[in-house]
Amino acid sequence: MPIQSFLNYLSLEKKYSKHTTVAYLNDLNSFQHFCNKEYSNQSIVDVNYAQIRNWIVNLVEANISNRTINRKVSSLKSFYKFLQKSKDIEVNPLAKHKALKVSKKVQVPFSEKEIIAVLNLLDDKNDFESLRNKLIVELFYSTGIRRSELIHIKIGDIDFANETVKVLGKRNKERYIPLIQSVQKTLVKYIKFREEINTNQSYLFLTKKGKIIYDTLVYRVINNYFSSVSSKVKKSPHIIRHSFATHLLNEGADLNSVKELLGHSSLASTQVYTHSSLGKLKEIYNQAHPRSQKN
């Protein structure tokens, strides 16, 4: 079972999350379904590049974005690299494949005013869901954590003595992030309400029924609240993460420090957030440089 062996490799050796592993499986299944239909149930282990190319054309004709197609093909390429290592195939059929061109999306972060406006919306409310939602927004903005990281925070990960939260990031890498005073205050209030929920869960964030919160719930919380204060097209947890990094860099934070807080493995990943800070740099430059055109 090459596919199952590959999935085991991703989860056990590469330490990929269950969510990421499932995404790989879905991409492989998508191609296998195509092969079943077009090539009489041919196994994806035995295909050639021409057949993969036909699948790519099929995806393009179905109006799938180039970015999504590249991700699907990348999953296949990793699969064939694994099969080469395990001696199941001799040649990777995607070895010379070039990714489709994609336009770079400029993600616009929320302004500090928009963040504050959302928190003000929740300030006067004192019930379980409102405090939970406020804590979700505050944690996202004050720590820059990912959605999956927030969902899987456990009560035991909160260290009030050291004012930190332990986060389990990609590839099961742990990191500790400082908790500012305002977040700690919201945490204390929320935990009191949480203690009244009938549950055996150790996770910090729960639904009213005592179940662990889920991806769509978190997205809905962010999208709903920010829709009332922002006209930006995209309103998601990742945009708050983007805002966290951008605002820190605008205030002069060291790039390496931001990298550590975000849980990035390389500076290249963190540098995608620096383009938003160029406006601030230009403003400072224009104000300070002797030769700038001041109004």
N, C-alpha and C positions, 0 to 999 in steps of 0.2 A: 504493500500500500504506500506508494511514493508520496502521495499527498498527505497522508496522516503522519508519515515520517518527517515530512517538511514542517508540518504544524508543530510537531513535538520539538523539532529543532528550534523553531522560532520562540516557543514558550519556555523551554527548558535551558537552552544554550544561549540564545540571544536575549532572553529575559523580557520578551515583548509582552505587553498587557493582553488580557483576553480580548479586549475591544479591537486591538490592532491585529491579533491573530485571526479573529473572525472576519475582518476586512480583507485580509489575504485570501481566506477561504472563499469568500463571496466572489472575489475577482477570478479565482481559479475555476469556480463552479460556473461562472458566466461564460468563460471560454469553453469549458467542457460542454455546456449546453449548446453552444454554437457548433462545436464539432459533432455532437450527436445529430444535430439537424442537417448540417451541410456535408458531413463526411462519414455518414453511416456509423455513428457511435465510435469513431476513432478516438483512442486515448490521447490526451494532451501530452503525454510523455513522448509520443512518436511523431509529432507534427514537424513540418518544415516551416521556414520563414514565410513562404508564399501563402500558406494557410493562415498564419498569424496575421499577415498583411490583409488578407480578405476580411478577417474579423475586425481589424482596425477600421477598414473602409466601411464595414457594416455599422460600426459604432458612430462614425462620422455622419453617415447618412441618416442615422437615428437622432441626429442633432445633440449628441453627447459632447460636452465641452472638451477641448483639447487637453485641458488640465486634468480632467477626470480620466480621459483615455490614457494619458501618460502615466497616471497612477496605477491603472489596471495593468498596463504593459510592464511597469516597473515590478509589480507583484509577480508577473510571469517570469520576468528576467531573473529575479531572485530565486524562483522555483527551479529554473533550469541551471543556475549556478550551483544550487544544492545538489541537483541530480548529477552534475559533472563531478562534484566532490565525492559523491557516493558511488561513482562509476556506473550509474544507471544509463547515462548517455555520454557520448564522446564529444559532441559539439553542441554548444549553446546556440539554438536557432536565432536568438536575439542578440548575439554578440556584436553585430555591426549595425544594429538598429539605431536610428537617430530619433530622438523625441520630437513630437510635434511642437511647433512654435506656439507659445502662449504669451498673451499680453500681461505685463506686470500690473497687478491690482494694487492701487495705493489705498491702504486702509486708513481712514480718517479716525483718529482717536477722539474720545469724548473730551470736552473741555472740563477744567476744574469746576466751572460754574454749573455744568450739566450734572456732574457727579454730586455736588452739594445739593442741587435742586431735588434730585431723587432721594437723597438721604433726608431732606427736609420733609418730603412727602410722607415718610415713614416715622418721623420723629414723635408725633403725638399719639401714635397707636401703640397699645400695650396689650396685645394678644399674641398667642403662640405663633400663628402664621406671619403676622406683621413683623415680629421680632426676628423670626427665622429669616425672612426675606431681607430685612435690613442687614442682618449679620452676613448673609450671602454677598450682598453688594459691598459691604465694608471689607470683608475678607478678600474678595476679588481685587478691590482697588488698593488695599493697604499691603497686600502680599504679592500680587501678580501671579497667583497660582492658576493652574489649568482647571478646567471644569471637572475632569475626572479626578484630579487631586483633591478638589474641594469635596466632592461627593464621598470620597473614601477616608476623610478625616475621622478619626475615632476620638471619643471623649478622652482617652488616655494619652492622645497626642498633644493635648493642650497642657502646657507647663506654665502655670501662673507664677510660680516662684522665679523662673528665669525669663518670663514674659516672651515665650516662644511657642510656635506650633511646629510639630514634626509633619513633614509632607512626604508621601511616597510618590516619586516622579517616574518618568519613563525608565524602562529597564530596571525597575525596582530600586532606583537610587533614592536614598533618604537625604533630606536636607532640612535644616532648621531655619525658620524665618521669624524675625522679631514681630511681636504683637504690640501695636501702639495702644495707649491708654484708652482711647475711645472705643476701640474694638473689644478690649477686655471688659469694659463696662457693659457693652451689648451682650457679650458672651455670658456674663454672670446672670443677666436678666433672662436671656433665652434659656439657659440651662435650668433655671427655676421652673419655667413653664414646661420644659422638656421632661422634667422629673415627674410631671403629672400625667404624661402619656404612658399608656399601657404597652410596654414593649420589652423585648429581650435583646434588642439590637445594641451594639456598642458604638455604632456610628453616631457622629455628632448631629448630623442633619437628618431629620425624619419628616414623614408626612403626618397628618393628624391621626392616621390609623396605625402609627408606630412602625411603618416600613421605611427602609432607606430611600432617600430621594433619588430621582432618576434624571437622565440627561435632558429630556424634553421639559420636565418641570423647571429645571434650573434655567434653561434657555427662555422659557415662557416668562419667568420672573423678571429676568433682565430685559427682555424685549418689551414687556408690558409697561414696566415702570419708566424705562428710558424713552418709550414712544410718546409719553406725556410731556417730556421736557426737551426732546431732541428731534430734529428733522433729518438727521443722518440716515442714509439708506440702510446701513447694516448696524444692528444693535444686538450684540451677542456677548457672551462671557469673554471671548477672545479679544473683542474690542476694548473691554475694560483692562485686560492684561496688557494690551497695546498701550492704553492710556497710562497705566502704571509705569511702564518702562519709559515712555516719552516724557512724562512729567518729571520723573527722576533725572533723566538726562538734561532736560531743560533747566533744572535747578543745579546742575553742575555735578551730578553723581558720576563716579568713575565707571567706565564701561565694564570693567572686569567685575565690579561689585554688582552691577545690574545683571550681568551674566550669571553670577552665583545665585542671586535671588530668584531668577527665572528658571534656574535648573537646566540651563543650556550646557551642552558638552563642549561647544566651541564658540569663539567670539563671532564667527561668521553668522551663526544663528541670531545672535543678539544685535548685530549690526543692521539687520533689516528694520529695526526700530529707530535708527538714528536719522533717517531721512526726514522724519517729522520734526526733529530738533533743529534742522538746518534753518528753518524760518526764524527761530529764536537766535541762532548764531548770527544770521544776517542782520537782525535787529540790533544786536549788541555791536556788531561790526560797524554798522552805519552810524550808530550813536557815538562810538569811540574813536573810529579811525579818522585821522586829520584830513584825509583826502576824500572822505565820503561826501555824498551830496545830501547835506542836512537841509531839511525844510526850515 
